[in-house]
Amino acid sequence: MALRPRAPREALGDQGAAPQYTATLANLTRAINEQLWNDTLHTYSLSLDSFSNYSLTAIAWTIHSGAANSSQAASSIAKLDELRCGVGYKLGSGDICSDSYEISPNTNGFLLDSLSKAHRDLDAFKRARSFFDTSAMQPILLEQYMPGANVTSDDQILQYIMASSYQNWHASCTCRMGRENDSMAVVDSHARVIGVEGLRVVDASAFALLPPGHPESTVYVLAEKIAAEILGTC
């Protein structure tokens, strides 16, 4: 379960449902922190019925979902040492580590991603912001509009990131380029639609795969190459 489902809804134009999801996000985050955060353990409790215990999954999930702020994430990560069992981790603090205990170095598949996320977003934001403090940028800057120069603490920055970030993507490869005997190919290496005369597809949809990074320059290269072929200049 993710705590931030509103972004894809908004991307699909479902603005009517967005406020409901935003409110649900706020209510879930508040409930988790009010009911399950344990100031004595310095991490999230396993459940209301087992408040003195904590689990690897809860630590990973609260970080991954964004429910934990930076200080909560840091103190929860520090508790992982107490869950160590051989080369992996116990699922819960109440479990006993033994030779027969079934462990996993990456329980439930998202512990490593959560550990990375706890620092990745914050470090990336700080790095990007530092670019604007350089002597090259200062002469052309008036003021920092978002999130504002007063947003400086880790918690403030993470709150801004969670409130404003969204995924971005580029539609591509729907008319992929390939050989004529490729059942998935739509155009050949000259961007001509296979089996159709006088028709070419010259945009990102003709990519066989989406190159890393922004595709704009790759589209330019493709367009110039095909234009040159049409004009007979190459």
C-alpha positions in Angstrom: 0.0 0.0 0.0 1.4 3.4 -0.9 0.5 6.6 0.9 0.8 8.8 -2.2 -1.8 7.6 -4.7 -3.0 11.0 -5.8 -0.2 11.8 -8.4 -1.3 9.2 -11.0 -5.0 10.2 -10.4 -4.1 13.8 -11.2 -2.0 12.8 -14.2 -5.1 11.1 -15.6 -7.1 14.3 -15.1 -9.1 13.0 -12.1 -9.0 16.3 -10.2 -12.3 15.5 -8.5 -10.8 12.6 -6.6 -7.5 14.3 -5.8 -8.7 16.1 -2.7 -10.0 12.9 -1.3 -6.7 11.1 -1.8 -4.8 14.0 -0.4 -7.0 14.0 2.7 -6.6 10.2 3.1 -2.9 10.6 2.8 -2.8 13.2 5.6 -5.1 11.1 7.8 -3.1 7.9 7.4 0.2 9.6 8.0 -1.2 11.3 11.1 -2.7 8.1 12.5 0.5 6.1 11.9 2.6 8.6 13.7 0.1 9.3 16.5 -0.7 5.6 17.2 2.4 3.6 16.3 5.4 5.9 16.8 7.1 4.9 20.0 9.2 7.5 21.7 10.7 4.9 24.0 11.8 2.6 21.2 12.6 5.5 18.8 10.9 3.7 16.0 7.4 2.4 15.0 5.8 -0.2 17.1 4.7 -3.5 15.6 1.1 -2.9 16.4 -1.2 -1.5 19.0 -1.4 -4.9 20.6 2.4 -5.3 20.6 3.5 -1.8 21.3 6.8 -2.8 22.9 7.9 -4.7 19.8 9.0 -3.4 16.4 9.6 -5.0 13.0 11.9 -4.8 10.0 8.9 -4.5 7.6 7.4 -1.5 9.6 10.7 0.3 9.5 11.1 -0.2 5.7 7.4 0.6 4.9 7.2 3.8 6.9 10.3 5.1 5.3 9.3 3.9 1.8 5.8 5.4 2.0 6.9 8.7 3.4 5.1 8.4 6.7 8.5 8.8 8.6 10.1 12.2 8.6 13.9 12.4 8.4 14.6 12.2 12.2 12.2 9.2 12.5 13.8 7.5 9.6 17.3 8.0 11.0 16.4 6.6 14.5 14.5 3.7 12.9 17.4 2.8 10.7 19.6 2.9 13.9 17.3 0.2 15.3 18.1 -2.2 12.5 21.3 -3.3 14.2 19.2 -4.8 17.0 17.3 -6.9 14.4 20.4 -8.4 12.9 20.5 -12.2 12.7 23.6 -13.6 11.0 23.9 -12.1 7.6 20.3 -10.9 7.5 17.6 -9.6 9.8 14.9 -11.0 12.1 11.3 -10.0 11.1 10.5 -8.7 14.5 12.2 -7.7 17.7 10.4 -10.4 19.6 11.9 -13.2 17.5 14.8 -15.2 18.7 17.8 -15.5 16.4 19.0 -19.1 16.0 20.7 -21.3 13.5 17.4 -22.4 12.2 15.8 -18.9 11.9 14.8 -18.1 8.3 16.4 -14.7 7.4 16.5 -12.5 4.4 19.1 -9.8 3.6 16.3 -7.8 2.0 13.1 -8.8 3.6 10.0 -8.2 1.5 12.1 -6.8 -1.3 12.1 -3.2 -0.3 14.4 -2.7 2.6 17.4 -1.7 0.5 15.2 0.7 -1.5 13.9 2.3 1.7 17.4 2.7 3.2 18.4 4.5 0.0 15.3 6.6 -0.1 15.8 7.8 3.4 18.8 9.8 2.2 18.5 9.9 -1.6 15.7 12.5 -2.0 17.2 14.8 0.6 20.7 14.7 -0.8 19.6 15.2 -4.4 17.5 18.3 -3.4 20.5 19.8 -1.4 22.8 19.1 -4.3 20.5 20.7 -6.9 19.9 23.7 -4.6 23.7 24.2 -4.2 24.0 24.9 -7.9 22.2 28.2 -7.4 24.6 29.3 -4.8 27.5 29.4 -7.3 29.0 32.7 -8.5 27.9 31.8 -12.0 24.2 31.8 -11.0 24.0 34.5 -8.5 24.0 37.5 -10.9 20.9 36.3 -12.7 18.9 35.2 -9.6 16.3 37.4 -7.9 15.0 35.1 -5.1 14.2 31.5 -4.4 10.5 31.1 -5.1 10.1 27.4 -4.2 10.4 26.1 -1.6 11.8 29.4 -0.3 15.1 30.3 1.4 13.5 29.8 4.8 13.0 26.1 4.1 16.3 24.8 5.5 15.9 21.9 7.9 15.8 18.2 6.7 12.2 17.8 7.9 11.1 20.9 6.1 12.8 19.9 2.9 11.3 16.4 3.0 7.9 17.7 3.6 8.2 20.0 0.5 9.5 17.0 -1.5 6.6 14.8 -0.5 4.0 17.6 -1.2 5.3 18.7 -4.6 7.1 15.8 -6.3 5.6 13.6 -9.0 6.6 11.1 -11.6 7.4 12.1 -15.1 7.4 9.9 -18.2 7.6 10.1 -22.0 5.4 8.0 -24.2 7.5 6.1 -26.7 8.1 2.9 -28.6 4.5 2.3 -29.7 5.5 2.2 -33.4 8.9 0.6 -32.7 11.6 0.3 -35.4 12.8 -3.2 -36.3 13.2 -5.8 -39.0 10.3 -6.8 -41.3 10.2 -10.2 -39.7 9.8 -8.8 -36.2 6.2 -9.1 -35.2 6.5 -6.2 -32.8 8.0 -3.8 -35.4 5.9 -1.1 -37.1 8.5 0.8 -39.0 11.8 -0.2 -40.7 15.2 1.4 -40.2 14.1 4.2 -42.6 11.1 4.9 -40.4 8.8 3.6 -43.2 5.6 1.9 -42.0 6.1 -1.8 -42.8 3.5 -2.9 -45.5 2.3 0.7 -46.2 3.6 2.9 -49.0 4.3 6.6 -48.5 4.0 6.7 -44.8 6.7 7.2 -42.1 6.7 7.6 -38.4 9.3 10.1 -37.2 9.0 10.7 -33.5 9.7 9.0 -30.1 7.1 6.3 -30.9 9.5 4.9 -33.5 12.1 4.2 -30.8 12.8 0.5 -30.3 13.6 1.4 -26.6 13.6 4.6 -24.7 17.2 5.9 -24.2 18.3 7.0 -20.7 17.7 10.7 -20.0 15.4 13.1 -21.7 14.5 11.9 -25.3 14.3 15.3 -26.9 17.8 15.3 -28.5 17.4 11.7 -29.6 14.2 12.7 -31.4 16.1 15.6 -33.1 18.7 13.1 -34.3 16.2 10.7 -35.7 14.2 13.5 -37.4 17.3 15.0 -39.0 18.4 11.5 -40.3 15.1 10.6 -41.8 14.7 14.1 -43.3 18.1 13.8 -44.9 17.0 10.4 -46.4 13.8 11.9 -47.8 15.7 14.8 -49.3 18.4 12.4 -50.6 21.2 14.2 -48.9 22.6 11.2 -47.1 
